[in-house]
Amino acid sequence: PAPTTEVQVKITMWKNGFSVDDGPLRESEAEENKAFIEDIKKGVIPKEVFKKLKEEHGGKGALPEVVFTLEDKQENSYEPPKKQFKAFSCGGRTLGGPTPAPSAQAAAEPPAPAGSVSPIYIDDAKATTTL
């Protein structure tokens, strides 16, 4: 049967090694990396890519077609990709917008009677400040 999907694998060649899918730098002289490059030169899917495909797609029918793209940046040394800035991701409130309804617990509490404020005691032995 024909492959169900297509998988893109980007290999970038650098002055000081190569990277796969914008991953970390891999030194060309390391044995496992030499084998990877030799497989690419032969037109064979490198073992680690094949293993990853089998893990992700194995048992689900035919393996996808693998398309390798090669980017030549051998005039540059590898620099790790900059972390993408992630803007504030929490929910927010609009200033000047409507205020939320009070909770049921707050609505159930009766207001304190006027004049029932407890007195404030100041310990003269402790440090103080003036605002």
Helices and strands as residue ranges (DSSP letters): E 6-14, E 17-20, H 31-42, H 47-57, E 65-73, H 104-108
